[in-house]
Amino acid sequence: MNEQKTGQPGMSQVHMVDTSTKPITLREATARGMVRMQRETMEMLRLGRVPKGDVLAVARVAGIMAAKQTPQLIPLCHPLVLDEVAVDFVFDSLTNAVGVSATVKCTGRTGVEMEALVAVTVSALTIYDMCKPIDPAMKLDNIRLVRKSGGKSRTVVLE
């Protein structure tokens, strides 16, 4: 018998990918992004003088927490046991931006690209939230995956 799934048009194809036959390998992904701001805001951030407190410490913790919550935020993402989430920041005085980088690792059957992207995004949003009283014109920019490894595709370097 040929059964057809019901639902809204186009929704019948939505499903979580079956990863049960994939090999367990070390998976790693790195994502990056930027928060562009006024030079004065960046200096306040660099010197730890933002009124709300230690912006980068809070943004680091927010990114780590966000990576762990990715399946609750992005439909169809598999829940993963993450082995490491590292969030780092660099100041770019030429462009008046704070670079945000997140690397996520796990040993599993599916990649951690979404977890790395979510970590960068939430870290950048946290910087924005904590600095917006002094610089409401900040911009989140160029959030992207830069590297992934593990699984069938092995290592993919995008920049």
Secondary structure, DSSP 8 states (H G I E B T S, - for coil): ------SSTTGGG------TTS--EEEEEEEEEEEE--HHHHHHHHTT--TT--HHHHHHHHHHHHHHTHHHHSTT------SEEEEEEEEETTTTEEEEEEEEEEEESS--HHHHHHHHHHHHHHHHHHHTTT-TT-EEEEEEEEEEESSTT--EE--
